[in-house]
Amino acid sequence: MKTAFQIYDINNDGFITNGDLFNTLKILVGENLTDIQIQLLVDRTMVSADKDLDGKISFEEFCLFCKDMKIAEMFSMKIF
């Protein structure tokens, strides 16, 4: 889990921010999604994972989010 978290925590500050998540997903999906689609995915993820509503995802929140996800959702880029 720590390695997966570090992939998204681009600046290594111990949190995944909106920008961290956007930039990582942009690299991962390339030209398969528009910036708007990526941002929608980021927004949905932030709302679901940021339990303390501080605008960032801690390692603990990341672990809870991943634990609660179904395997099909983990590999889905479905926006809606």
C-alpha positions as CSV (number, residue, x, y, z in Angstrom):
1,M,0.0,0.0,0.0
2,K,2.8,2.4,0.8
3,T,4.3,2.0,-2.6
4,A,1.0,2.6,-4.3
5,F,0.5,5.7,-2.1
6,Q,3.9,7.0,-3.1
7,I,3.1,6.8,-6.8
8,Y,0.3,9.3,-6.3
9,D,2.1,11.5,-3.7
10,I,4.2,13.3,-6.3
11,N,5.8,15.8,-4.0
12,N,6.3,13.2,-1.2
13,D,4.6,15.4,1.4
14,G,2.6,12.5,2.9
15,F,-0.6,13.5,1.2
16,I,-2.3,13.1,-2.1
17,T,-3.7,16.4,-3.3
18,N,-6.1,17.2,-6.2
19,G,-3.0,18.2,-8.2
20,D,-1.0,15.1,-7.3
21,L,-3.9,12.8,-8.4
22,F,-4.6,14.7,-11.6
23,N,-0.9,14.7,-12.7
24,T,-0.5,11.0,-11.9
25,L,-3.7,10.0,-13.7
26,K,-2.7,12.2,-16.7
27,I,0.5,10.2,-17.0
28,L,-1.3,6.9,-16.5
29,V,-4.1,7.5,-19.0
30,G,-2.2,9.5,-21.6
31,E,-4.5,10.8,-24.3
32,N,-7.3,8.2,-23.6
33,L,-9.2,10.8,-21.4
34,T,-9.5,14.5,-21.7
35,D,-8.4,16.8,-19.0
36,I,-12.0,17.4,-18.1
37,Q,-12.7,13.7,-17.8
38,I,-9.6,13.2,-15.6
39,Q,-10.6,16.1,-13.4
40,L,-14.1,14.6,-12.9
41,L,-12.5,11.3,-11.9
42,V,-10.2,13.2,-9.5
43,D,-13.1,15.1,-8.0
44,R,-15.1,12.0,-7.5
45,T,-12.1,10.2,-5.9
46,M,-11.4,13.2,-3.6
47,V,-15.0,13.3,-2.4
48,S,-15.0,9.6,-1.7
49,A,-11.5,9.3,-0.1
50,D,-11.1,12.5,1.9
51,K,-12.9,11.5,5.0
52,D,-11.7,14.5,7.2
53,L,-12.5,17.0,4.4
54,D,-9.1,18.7,4.6
55,G,-8.7,18.7,0.8
56,K,-6.1,16.0,0.7
57,I,-5.8,12.2,1.1
58,S,-3.6,10.9,3.9
59,F,-2.1,7.4,3.8
60,E,-4.7,6.2,6.3
61,E,-7.5,7.6,4.1
62,F,-5.9,6.0,1.0
63,C,-5.8,2.6,2.7
64,L,-9.5,2.9,3.8
65,F,-10.5,4.0,0.3
66,C,-8.6,1.1,-1.4
67,K,-10.0,-1.4,1.2
68,D,-13.6,-0.2,0.5
69,M,-13.2,-0.4,-3.3
70,K,-14.4,-3.4,-5.3
71,I,-11.7,-4.9,-7.6
72,A,-13.6,-4.0,-10.8
73,E,-13.8,-0.3,-9.7
74,M,-10.0,-0.3,-9.1
75,F,-9.3,-0.9,-12.7
76,S,-12.2,1.1,-14.1
77,M,-11.8,4.5,-15.6
78,K,-15.6,4.9,-15.8
79,I,-16.5,8.6,-15.0
80,F,-20.2,8.2,-14.3
